[in-house]
Amino acid sequence: MSDDRIVAGLAREEDKDRILELNVLEYGPRDILAAREDFAWRYNQNPAGAATIAVIRNNRNEVVGFIWTVPLRIRVRGLKCSGATGTNLVIHPELRNTFAYTKLIRRFQQILRDNQIPVHYSFVSEERYRRQRTADPQSVATIPLLAKPLDFRSLSEAYFDKKWKRILFSRVSPMARRVLNRPRGLDLGQEISVQAVDGFDSSFDTFWREVENRSTAAVIRDRAYLAWRFSNISSRRYNVLVAHAGDQMLGYAVLRCATIRRVKVGLVMDLLTKGDSLGEMAGARLMVEAGTYFRAQEMSLAAGLMVSSAVEYRIMRRAGYRPVPRALAPRVFRFALFVHKTPECDLTWMSARDWFITLADHESL
């Protein structure tokens, strides 16, 4: 397939089926991104606004590649600002590593300029990460993937194909279990209670206003965003835990169970607490309840993304979560930040390390 007659533009309503076909080709028919309900959720149910899809077409007017621009509301140094994430980049296999890719990215960048979006981020490939790090080291960061084994036997069966390796792992696992589950000296706070809730009410808006300035930059995690981001669509099903002391909300955790590379994984999708000592105690209680939930669901492993500068990183480490070695990780999460000059907002000072990032910011999980 030649790229000579490839033309870039915007997706139309009649392109949806073709976009889903390419996602099936790329990810398989059972992937979340191949589902129609996921497409609708991502495309026009976002409270920050409808997504825009840049596409490239061949000489038969068929879509042969695309990338989504999903708008987001962000908060930077106490100010609200528009932003976006660039996601779900797919190009037909025959056109990869051709000028078609350049045409698509140029159209994507035009969308950002047309909408005067001052900042967008993406989780990028290893190759793109290396190029970006060379050009602008401040614009990229590796987000730690933290994990905690829950069922060593099932993990050994998933990761080790040789019997002797499984036996060796089984002998080491009791010691590892004692180390990982050892209390870390943080008082869990008897006055703190944790409940599972069915949805996001106005208390989440109040809580967000109390913690919104903790990080230099973050996606605004108010009630509207959380209700959209954690909608139970496609194969996504979430469990929301909230920590209280009396009437005061101290933090929340959003959990999901999934099978990743034959391993049943309990995902800590989002964890946010108050930044004081009471918030840390609440976070510890949330992690205890998360572990109880994951074990009840027969998960083999618990895992989550968390920036190392966050209080929540310390909470997860105290709960027994450890950075996953690259050899065992399903992928390395490379975060890249792209800042654009606009009349309304100058964010050229910003670094990728300024952001609060969890699995909630990775759109396909």
C-alpha positions in Angstrom: 0.0 0.0 0.0 1.6 3.2 -1.2 1.5 6.5 0.9 1.6 8.6 -2.3 -2.1 9.3 -2.3 -2.7 9.4 1.5 -4.7 12.4 2.5 -5.2 13.6 6.1 -8.4 15.0 7.5 -11.0 14.5 10.2 -13.2 11.5 10.9 -16.8 11.5 9.9 -19.8 9.7 11.4 -19.6 7.0 8.7 -16.0 6.3 9.6 -16.8 4.7 12.9 -17.0 1.1 11.6 -13.7 1.4 9.8 -12.0 2.8 12.9 -13.3 -0.1 15.0 -12.1 -2.5 12.3 -8.6 -1.1 12.5 -8.7 -1.4 16.3 -9.7 -5.0 15.9 -6.8 -5.6 13.5 -4.4 -3.9 16.0 -5.6 -5.2 19.3 -7.9 -8.1 18.7 -11.7 -8.4 18.8 -12.0 -8.7 22.5 -10.1 -5.6 23.4 -11.9 -2.6 25.0 -10.9 -0.3 22.1 -12.7 -2.6 19.7 -16.1 -2.1 21.4 -18.8 0.2 20.1 -19.9 1.3 23.6 -16.3 2.3 24.4 -16.2 4.3 21.2 -19.3 6.2 22.1 -18.1 6.8 25.7 -14.8 8.2 24.5 -16.2 10.2 21.6 -19.1 12.2 22.9 -19.8 11.5 26.6 -16.8 13.3 28.0 -17.8 16.3 30.2 -14.8 18.2 28.9 -16.2 18.0 25.4 -16.4 15.7 22.3 -13.2 14.1 21.1 -11.7 14.9 17.7 -10.3 12.1 15.5 -7.6 12.9 12.9 -7.5 10.4 10.1 -5.6 9.5 7.0 -7.4 8.1 3.9 -6.2 6.1 0.9 -7.2 6.7 -2.7 -10.4 4.8 -2.1 -11.4 7.2 0.7 -10.9 4.5 3.3 -9.5 5.4 6.7 -6.1 3.7 7.1 -5.0 5.4 10.2 -6.2 7.7 13.0 -5.3 9.3 16.4 -7.8 10.6 19.0 -7.6 14.0 20.7 -9.6 13.7 23.9 -10.2 17.0 25.7 -9.5 17.2 29.4 -9.9 19.9 32.1 -6.7 20.4 34.0 -5.5 22.4 37.0 -2.0 24.0 36.9 -0.6 26.0 39.8 -4.1 26.8 41.0 -5.5 27.8 37.6 -8.0 25.9 35.5 -6.8 25.3 31.9 -7.9 23.3 28.9 -5.8 20.3 27.9 -6.0 17.0 26.0 -4.6 13.6 25.7 -3.5 12.1 22.4 -4.5 8.5 22.3 -5.4 5.4 20.3 -2.9 6.0 17.5 -3.4 3.2 14.9 -2.0 3.0 11.3 -2.5 0.2 8.9 0.5 -2.2 9.1 1.4 -1.6 5.5 1.7 2.2 6.0 3.8 2.2 9.2 7.2 3.8 8.9 6.1 5.8 5.9 5.2 9.5 5.3 1.6 8.6 6.1 2.5 8.7 9.8 3.9 12.3 9.4 0.7 13.4 7.6 -1.4 12.0 10.4 0.6 13.7 13.2 0.6 17.0 11.3 -3.2 16.9 11.2 -3.3 16.0 14.9 -1.1 19.0 15.7 -3.4 21.2 13.6 -6.3 20.2 15.8 -4.4 21.3 18.9 -3.6 24.7 17.2 -7.2 25.2 16.0 -8.6 24.6 19.5 -5.8 26.6 21.2 -5.0 23.7 23.5 -1.9 24.7 25.6 -0.9 21.2 26.7 -1.5 17.6 25.9 0.0 14.3 27.0 0.3 10.8 25.8 1.7 7.4 26.9 4.2 6.8 24.1 6.2 4.0 22.6 9.8 3.3 23.6 11.1 4.7 20.4 9.1 7.9 20.7 10.2 8.2 24.3 13.9 8.0 23.4 13.5 10.6 20.7 11.6 12.9 23.0 14.1 12.5 25.8 16.9 13.4 23.5 15.1 16.5 22.2 13.6 17.7 25.5 14.5 15.6 28.6 12.0 17.6 30.8 9.1 16.6 28.7 9.2 12.8 29.5 9.0 10.7 32.6 8.7 7.0 33.4 5.7 6.4 35.7 6.4 3.6 38.2 4.3 0.5 38.0 3.8 -0.8 41.5 2.6 -4.3 42.3 2.0 -6.7 45.2 1.6 -10.4 44.9 -1.6 -11.8 46.3 -1.5 -15.5 45.2 2.0 -16.8 44.7 0.9 -20.2 43.4 -1.1 -18.8 40.5 1.6 -16.3 39.8 4.2 -19.1 39.5 2.0 -21.0 37.1 1.5 -17.9 34.9 5.1 -16.7 34.8 7.2 -20.0 35.0 6.8 -22.7 32.4 9.4 -25.0 34.0 8.4 -27.2 37.0 11.7 -26.6 38.8 11.2 -22.8 38.6 7.7 -23.1 40.1 9.1 -25.2 43.0 11.9 -22.7 43.6 9.4 -19.8 43.5 7.1 -21.7 46.0 9.9 -22.0 48.4 10.8 -18.3 48.3 7.2 -17.1 48.3 6.5 -17.6 52.1 9.4 -15.3 53.0 8.4 -12.8 50.3 4.8 -12.9 51.6 5.9 -12.1 55.2 8.0 -9.2 54.0 5.3 -7.7 51.7 2.6 -8.0 54.3 4.6 -6.7 57.2 3.0 -3.7 58.8 5.0 -0.5 58.1 4.5 1.3 61.4 1.7 3.6 60.2 -1.3 3.9 62.5 -4.4 3.0 60.6 -6.6 5.2 62.7 -9.5 3.6 64.4 -11.8 6.6 63.7 -11.4 6.1 60.0 -14.0 4.0 58.2 -14.0 2.8 54.6 -17.2 2.0 52.6 -17.8 0.9 49.0 -20.1 3.3 47.2 -22.2 3.0 44.0 -21.3 6.3 42.4 -19.8 9.7 42.8 -21.9 12.3 44.7 -21.4 15.9 45.5 -19.0 15.0 48.3 -16.4 14.2 45.7 -16.6 17.8 44.4 -16.0 19.0 48.0 -13.1 16.7 48.4 -11.5 17.7 45.1 -11.7 21.4 46.1 -9.8 20.5 49.3 -6.9 18.6 47.5 -6.8 20.2 44.1 -3.7 22.3 44.8 -1.6 19.4 46.2 0.1 18.7 42.8 1.5 21.3 40.4 -0.6 19.8 37.6 -3.3 17.2 37.3 -6.5 16.3 35.5 -9.4 17.8 37.4 -10.8 14.9 39.4 -14.2 16.3 40.2 -17.5 14.4 40.3 -18.2 14.9 36.6 -14.9 13.6 35.5 -14.9 10.6 37.8 -18.4 9.6 36.8 -17.4 9.6 33.2 -13.9 8.1 33.6 -15.2 5.2 35.7 -18.4 4.4 33.8 -19.2 0.7 33.8 -19.0 0.3 30.0 -17.6 -2.4 27.7 -15.7 -4.9 30.0 -14.9 -2.3 32.5 -16.3 -2.7 36.0 -15.1 -0.6 38.9 -15.4 -0.7 42.6 -15.2 2.6 44.5 -14.0 2.8 48.1 -14.2 6.0 50.2 -12.5 6.7 53.5 -14.2 9.0 56.1 -13.5 10.2 59.6 -17.0 11.2 60.8 -18.5 13.4 58.1 -15.1 14.3 56.6 -14.0 12.6 53.4 -10.3 11.7 53.6 -9.7 9.9 50.3 -10.9 7.4 47.8 -9.7 4.5 45.7 -11.1 3.1 42.4 -10.4 -0.6 41.8 -10.8 -2.9 38.8 -10.2 -6.5 38.1 -8.7 -7.7 34.8 -6.7 -10.5 33.2 -3.5 -9.2 31.7 -1.2 -11.7 30.0 -2.9 -14.6 31.7 -2.5 -13.1 35.2 -5.6 -12.0 37.2 -4.7 -8.5 38.3 -6.4 -6.2 40.7 -5.8 -2.7 39.4 -5.7 0.4 41.7 -7.0 2.7 39.0 -7.0 5.8 41.1 -5.9 6.7 44.7 -6.2 10.2 46.1 -6.1 11.3 49.7 -5.6 14.4 51.7 -1.9 15.1 52.0 -1.7 15.3 55.8 -1.1 12.5 58.4 -4.8 11.7 58.6 -4.9 11.4 54.8 -2.0 8.9 55.0 -3.9 6.8 57.6 -6.9 6.9 55.3 -4.8 5.7 52.4 -3.5 2.9 54.5 -7.0 1.8 55.3 -8.0 2.0 51.7 -5.2 -0.2 50.7 -6.1 -2.8 53.3 -9.7 -2.9 52.0 -8.5 -3.0 48.4 -6.4 -6.1 49.3 -9.4 -7.7 50.9 -11.5 -7.0 47.8 -8.9 -8.3 45.4 -8.5 -11.5 47.3 -12.2 -12.0 47.4 -12.2 -11.7 43.6 -9.3 -14.3 43.5 -6.8 -11.9 42.0 -3.2 -13.1 41.8 -1.6 -9.7 41.8 -2.5 -6.1 42.8 -0.9 -3.3 40.7 -1.2 0.4 40.0 0.6 3.4 38.5 1.7 6.2 40.9 4.2 9.0 40.5 7.0 8.7 43.1 6.6 12.3 44.3 3.0 11.7 45.5 1.9 10.9 49.0 0.0 8.0 47.5 3.2 6.5 46.3 4.4 6.3 49.9 1.1 4.9 51.0 1.3 2.1 48.4 4.9 1.3 49.3 4.0 0.9 52.9 1.1 -1.4 51.9 3.6 -3.8 50.3 3.6 -2.6 46.7 7.0 -2.6 45.0 8.2 -1.3 41.6 7.8 -4.1 39.0 11.1 -5.2 37.3 11.0 -4.4 33.6 11.4 -8.0 32.6 8.1 -8.9 34.4 6.1 -5.7 33.5 3.5 -6.0 30.7 4.9 -2.6 29.5 6.9 0.4 30.6 4.7 3.4 31.1 6.4 6.3 29.3 4.6 9.6 29.9 5.3 12.4 27.5 4.1 16.0 27.9 3.7 18.5 25.0 3.3 22.2 25.7 2.1 24.6 23.0 2.1 28.4 23.2 -1.4 30.0 23.3 -2.5 33.5 24.0 -4.4 32.5 27.1 -1.9 30.2 28.9 1.9 30.0 29.0 3.0 26.6 30.3 6.4 26.5 28.6 8.0 26.1 32.1 6.2 22.8 32.7 7.9 19.5 33.2 6.5 16.0 32.9 7.5 15.4 36.5 5.0 18.1 37.6 2.0 15.9 36.9 0.0 13.7 39.2 -0.5 10.5 37.2 -2.3 7.2 38.0 -3.9 4.5 35.9 -6.9 6.8 35.6 -4.9 8.9 33.2 -4.2 5.9 30.9 -7.4 5.7 28.8 -7.4 2.1 27.7 -7.5 0.5 31.2 
